[in-house]
Amino acid sequence: MKKILITGVSGQDGIFLTSKILQHNENIEIYGITRKEKTKDITKNILSLNNKVNIQKLSFINVDLSNFESAHSLINNLKPHSIFNLMGPSSVYESLNNKDYYEKNLVESFKNISKSILINNLDTKIIQASSSEMFDVSISPLNENSLMKPRNPYSECKYNIHKMSRLYRNQEGLNVVSAIMFNHESEFRNKDFLIKKIISTALDIKLKNQNKLTVGSLNYVRDWSFAGDVVDGLMLMENDENLDDYVIGSGVGSTIKQIIEIVFSKVNLDWQEHLEIDESLLRQNDPKTIVADPSKIMNKLSWKPKYDIEMILERCIDKFEIIN
């Protein structure tokens, strides 16, 4: 029986990944690391994607991977075939005021997982969730060879893990690959993220619960993909015999204005009647444009996104009430 360990199983990537693995594999067991109070919601979300998957193949584990003894005991007992390391809070804003927490929960956990695999002489493959936040974004589009220049505590942690993964792979023989993921969205995002904020606010305006949407800029450009498409890329990386790092993004940039226009149009509202600009919402030194160059994963692993930005937004709007 093939055993898969997924950290951060409660997040949107973990939900899509679990559903897809269970859908396509019978001879498999998934172990998801999360807090106990989240397990009912996780199960509900996975089944909302496909209610025919065998949810009995999923087990939940509550363990502190930042503690080496706990991590080592888990890896030694489970001996997983693969680990999708999706763990850790993904909010850049939160990291600005909580650097120590990020350092402990992201960097130490990765280090403990890696050391445990090496100590136990396992062939376990790690698919590490890296971030486009690591890049020097003065030039776009960005690929695997672009200069890296972290600009906040979150990206500093991701960058440190990225460097460690290459070090362990090249010098210790660890089977680890990094998926450098750009912005990706789904119905499972919370309202702290921009697209979900725009959608929830537009729907509230439609219901006359509020009257204004406030954003920091209309001109910022980001590369938004669908979380389900990104997870397809992670699975291709897991199945690939080669150990390599890949940028995963759509390769298409959209402005915040375009997002707002599409969302408000779909709920039959005039966005210009309900918009406020507050530049204080912008992060200091935040780049205006961040776009991926996914040509490597497209050419080598035959990955390509199925959803464009309008399809992503339509899906998130349609499923908003179900999820919330």
N, C-alpha and C positions, 0 to 999 in steps of 0.2 A: 504494500500500500504506500503510495507516494504521499509524503507529508509536506505541506506548505505552511510556512509561518508568515503571517501578515501583521506587521506592527501598524498602528494607526488604522485599524480596520473600520472604525466608526466614521472616518472621513469619506468624502465623495469618491476618492480613488479606491479606497478599501472596499466600499460598497459595490462599485462596478466590477472591480477585480474579483471579488468573491463570487458574485453572480455569474460572471463569465466562466470562471474556472469550474464551478459546479455544473454549469450548463454543458460544458464540453468534455468533462472528465468524470467517469464513474469510479475508477480505481484510485481515489484520492481522499485525503483528509486535510481539512484546513483548520489551522489554529490561529485565532485572531486575538491579539492583545488589546484589551480595553478595560475600562472601569466597569464594574458590575452593573451600575445603574443605567448604562447605555445599551445593554444587550437587547432589550425588547425593541427599542427603536431601530437598532442595526438590523435585526431580523426582519422587521416590518419593511424597512427600506429595500433590503435585498429581494424580498418576495414581491415588492411592488414592481421590480424590474422583470421578474420571471417567477411566477408562483408555482412552477412545476419543478424547480430545482429541489434536490434532496437536502434540505436544511439540516438534517441530522448529521451530515458530513462536516458541519461547522461546529467547532468547540471554542469557547471563550476562555481566555486566561488573563488573570489580573496579576501582573508582575512588574516590578520596578527594574527596568533594564539598566538604569544608571548605577545600580548596585552590582558589582562584578560577581559576587557569589550567587546572586539570584539569576543573573544572565547565564553564567556558566552552568548552573544546575539545569536550567531550562534547555539549553542547547545540548548538553550531555545526555539528558533523558529523552529528548524528542528526536534528536539527530535528523533535522529537517533536510529534505532534498533541496529546497529553495527558501530564501527569505526575501520577501518584499518589504523593505524598510521604508515605510511611508509615515513613520511616526513623527510627532512633534507638532506644536502649534505653528500655523502657517501665516499668522498675522504679522506683517512687518511693523505695523503701528504698535502692537503689543510688545514687540521685542525692544523697542526704543526705551521702554521703562523697566524692562525685566531681563537684562542681558545675562545675569547669572543663571536664571532659570533655563534660558535657552541653551547656554553652554552645558549645563548639567544634563538636560533631557535630550538634547540632540547629539552633541559630540561624545559625551561619555558613554551614552548608550551604544552608539555605533562602535566605539572602541571596544567595549565589553563584548558585543556580539562577535566582532572580528577575532578578538583574542581567544574567545571560547571555541570558535571553529578551528583555529590554528592549533590550540592546545590539544584538542580532541582529534586532530588529524582527519577532519571531515572534508568531504568534497562539496559541501553545501555551497550553493551559488547565492550571492547577495545581489539583488537589484535595488540599488540605492536611489532614492528620490532626491535629486539635486534640483537647483533652481536657477532660473534666468537672472535672478537678483544678484548672482555672483559676478556678472559681466561688467566690464567697462562699456557703458552704453553710448559712448560718444559717436560710435559708428554702428549703423544697422544696414542689412540684416546680420544676425549673429550666428556663428557656427561653433563647432567644437574647438576650433583653433583660435577663436577670438580672445583678446586680452581680457583677463579677469581682474576686477577691481571692486570688491565688496563695499557697499555704501551704508550698511546698517547692521545691527547686531545679528539679525536673522541671517542675512547673507554671509556675514563673517563665519557663522557656525557652519553653514552649508559649504562654504569654501574650504574650511578646515577639514571637513569630512571628505570633500572631493579630493583634496591633496592626500589625505590618509588612505583613501581607497586605492589611489594609484600607487602609493608607496607599498601598501600591503600586497597588491597584485603583482608588482614588478619585483619586489625583494623577498616577499614571504610566500608567494604562490597562492594567495587567496583568490578564490573565484568571485570577483566582484566587478560589477559594471555600474556606471552612473547614467541615469536618465535625467538629462538637463531639461526640465519641464518649464515651458512658458505658461502664461495665464491660461487656465482652463476652467470651464464652468459647467454647472448642471443644476438640476432642480434641488440637489442636496446641499448647495451652498447656503450659509446663513446670511442674515441681512447686513452683516458688517462688510461684506464684499460689494464692490461697486455695482455690478450688474444686478445682483439680487436686490440691492437698495433701490435702484432705479425702477425695477419691476414692482416691488412691493409698494413704493411710493406712488407710482402711476395707478396701481389698483386702488390704493387708498383714496387718491384724488377722484377716481371714477366713482367710488362709493361715498364721496363727499366727506370723508373722515379727515382730510387735510387738503391744503390748497397749493402747496409749493414743493418742488424738488430743488434741493440745494446741492450743487456740485462745485468742485474747485476750479474746473476748467472744462471747456468744450473741445479744446484742440489737442489734448494729449492723445497719442496713438499707441495702442497696445495690440499684441497678437493674442487673440482669444480663440481657444480650441474647445472642443467638447470633451468632457472628462472621460466619457466612454471610448472615444477615439484614442486619447492619450493612453488609457489602460491597455488598449490593443497593442500599442507600441511597447509597453512594459512586458507584455506576454511574449511578443516576438523576441525581445532581448533575452528573456528567460530561456527560450527554446533554442536560441542561437548558440552554436558550439564555440564561436569566437568570443573573446572577452574584449569588449570595446564600449566606449562611451558614445552616447547619441543625444543630440538636441531633438526635442519633440515639441513642435509648434506648427501652426498652420502655414506660416510663411506669408500671411496676409495681415496687414495692419488695418485697424478700424479706429476712427476717432470716437471720443466720448459723445460728441454731437450725433454721429451716425447711430450709435447705440440708442440714445434717447429718442431720436426721430423714429426708429423702427419700433421701439416699445410703445411709445405713445400712439403711433399710428395703429398698432394692432389692438389697442383698447379704445380707439376712436376719440382721442384727445389731441388738442393742439398744444404741443410741448412749449411753444413760445409764450403761452398764457400762464404757464405754471412754473417757470424756471427762475432760479436765483443763482448767481455766481458768487462764491465766497472763497477767495484765494487763500484764506487762512487754513483751509482744509488740505492744501497741498503740502507734501513733505518737502523739506528744504533740499535743494539740489536734485529734486526728482526729475529724471529725463523726460523730454517731451515725446520721444519715440523709442519703442522697444519692439523689434520684430525678429522672428526666428528665421534661420535658413536651415530647413529640415532636409536638405537634399541628400545628406549622408544616409539617414535612416530610410528615406524613400528609395534610394538606389540600392543599398545593401540588404535591407530587410523587406523591401516592397511594401512599406507602410505608407498609407496616405489617409488624411482625414475624410470622413464621410459627411460630416456636418459643416456647413458654412455658418457665418455669424448669424444670419437671419434665421436659419433652422434652429440654432442653439437658443436664440431668444424666444422663438415661438414655442419650443419645447418647454422652456422654463416657465413661460406664462401659462401654458396649458396645464402644467402639472403643479403650479404654485399652490392652489387651494387643496389639492390632495395631500401634498407633503406637509403643509402648514396647518 
